[in-house]
């Protein structure tokens, strides 16, 4: 992975500690939906710790949700009939499209720690068919170099393609660097990228970024330089990039559309059963 590196970090953000609520034991908002044009195509990134009740049946429309299991076991069910449990490192990639109802719970109400990313879609794909993908850690391709592992979830990196099927091109990887190791990660020039440090401390394009912080790099040619910043500890970094959709964005609860009128229509459609009935699937 050697190529000229010219990307810079435009900003490093801490996110917001939201604390416990009726659904979760604790929550952090790492990407807030306060200025979606500034983070497009990434709209929300939430880190949740939950046992019971978790996220019971609720709808989505007009976006894709990507959920990464950090720790514990996540139980999933949806109106397409999918049901299962995901473990640490596994990813679920769900296309809400024209409308889906799903739930995300801690298996046996024990413990789940997740990251959920909301991905924007262009207007032409907002109401596409719904789809669900389990992207298990054990089945994903990896690139290995001395001191470096790149787990490819989505997109193509140095000829290695992740298993995710996309309605909008997104590159998503988890990079692990041993102490002292470094990597120049290829990133498409048209993409906006963010790097979330999951564990340890990283130098991202020369800026020190610690666990729980998000470094942003707006579209620019070249790759993104990553280095383990702590000489005694490895670092694990999630890096996602995607081309901004560049269309009007309106978020309304669990829906993402291009206008307030479309948000109102989404609520009407859900209430009148267009999304289908709320599933009656029993717990695993």
Buried (B, 14 or more C-beta within 10 A) or exposed (E): EEEEBEBBBBEBBEBBEBEEEEBBBBBBBBBBBEEBEBBBBBBBBBBBBBBEEBBEBBBBBBBBBBBBBBEBBBBBBBBBEBBBBBBBBBBBBBBBBBBBBBBBBBBEBEBBBBBBBBBBBBBEBBBBEBBBBBBBBEEBEEBEEEBBBBBBBBBEBEEBEBBBEBBBBBBBBBBBBBBEBBBBBBBBEEBBBBBBBBBBBBBBBEBBBBBBBBBBBBBBEBBBBBBBBBEEEBBBBBBBBBBBBEBEBBBBEBBBBBEEEBBEBBBEBBEEEBBBEBBEBEEE
